[in-house]
Amino acid sequence: MSERRICNINLDEDFESFEELCILSFGERTNQDLGMHKWMFDENPYNPNGKNLMYVLKEEDKIIGADGLIPFELYVNGKVVIGAHSVKSMTHPDFKRQGIFRTMTDNSVECGRNNGVDVIIGLANKNSYPAYEKFGWPTLYEKEVYIRPINITHKMKDKIKVGFLASLSNGLYKGFDKLRLAPKNVLKKLNANVKEMDYVPEEITEYWDKFKDRYNVLIVRDYKYLNYRYNKRPDVKYKTLLVNAGSEKIGFVVLRETLANNSKMVSVAENFTDPNNEQYISALAEAIINYCYKVNAEYVVVGTGLYGKYRDVLLNYGFAKNKKSLINNMMIAKSLSDKISTDELMGHERWHITQGDGETELDL
């Protein structure tokens, strides 16, 4: 056996071998953009000492295993700790059953602890979840995703195979949808306006400061984080919607348009307001739906924890829980310091989580 070594990934030297492993592990649809990976690993402003925490196991020049961390700040009931997403846990199929997954997981835990990370969280898939359970990582909750149809022409055409009937069905659905939304019209009742922007503005921190103390557990959503997460990402463009009523800040959303199974969808990467103010959440929901109609999306997807009133309001606006099993759905955690325990994170009802959290959205 050739000598093996674990090291921080050097994307300029290792990207070809790393991407080969990603494709073997996650399929051809995995994001293969070099710039995106440099942004994700090397340009993260929360990296300790400016060094990425993405680790690879090499046998000579071949990458045969990987596991890494993407650090961030986590708000937990009034305090801020350093968290990190567990990402890219992979073992080359030719090297299975050699303890590589455990070796790389233990390495990330040790390196995270040595670099000031207080807790690791991750959305495990069906392949990795049993291993994390075996390692003793607690399960916090199962993530949920909610979907709302906007334009059903494509869906109906798949069912009835007749184009004009599909268009007719969509027209009827659209009319019904407008009728059920009309009595709500919370944006009008609040005398609110929606400002659409091609970037996340610095004033976003004012929304964070206004509402953060009304939450229990969520990633810190100030300008530092959102600028890195959405403005700096090189391969995707996002839209920001700021919702205000005069000088009163109501909330914001960050949206992404993309294709999934040849259908145009909008992913709600961020949605943030007072979690217990149903009118404010309703205003965000209306802003999202209006935007989706404007761009003629087929459907919109939003993720939410069960903290506050988000779920109740979304259901009231025609969103429904996705019945399909998610690829990455089991939220797991590993506490690395005495600053935070996994008990403080336990339960979906404590969390506000969005589509932008974790690595799932990166491969859309």
Secondary structure, DSSP 8 states (H G I E B T S, - for coil): ---EEEEE--HHHHHHHHHHHHHHHH-TTS---HHHHIIIIIS-TTSGGG--EEEEEEETTEEEEEEEEEEEEEEETTEEEEEEEEEEEEE-GGGTTSSHHHHHHHHHHHHHHHTT--EEEEEEETTTHHHHHHHT--EEEE--EEEEES--HHHHHHHH--HHHHHHHHHHHHHHHHHHHTTT-HHHHTT-EEEEESS--TTHHHHHHHHGGG-SEEE--SHHHHIIIIIS-SS---EEEEEEETTEEEEEEEEEEEEETTEEEEEEEEEEE-TT-HHHHHHHHHHHHHHHHHTT-SEEEEE--SSTTHHHHHHHTT-EE--S--SEEEEEEEE-STT--GGGG-SGGGB---TTSSSGGGG-
